[in-house]
Amino acid sequence: MEELQGLVEIGTKLGYKGESLNQFVEKERECVRKEQEQTRERDERAAEREAKRVEAEAETKRLEIVAQRAQAEIELQRRTLEINHEKEMKALELQRQQQASTSEAN
């Protein structure tokens, strides 16, 4: 309501009267509605961009965690292979020592 009164006052100061004042007020109200709609649409787009940014950040963090887990699993597998290799080498060395002891005894 204040908006309407303000527009009427402005129109009157600009010299509009009667029907031309009504047309001025309607035209200005339409401009205000369009500006408000544009602002609302702009705000919606900004909110959508922000939501997408947050979603992208969350996906990035999720992928980082997946990569870290995969790296940890690879390291565990590498270490397991290394330990198994060491065990096999010790078993072979023990077997050689036993064969050498058996050969010396004969």
Buried (B, 14 or more C-beta within 10 A) or exposed (E): EEEEEEBBEBBEEEEBEEEEBEEBBEEBEEEEEEEEEEEEEEEEEEEEEEEEEEEEEEEEEEEEEEEEEEEEEEEEEEEEEEEEEEEEEEEEEEEEEEEEEEEEEE
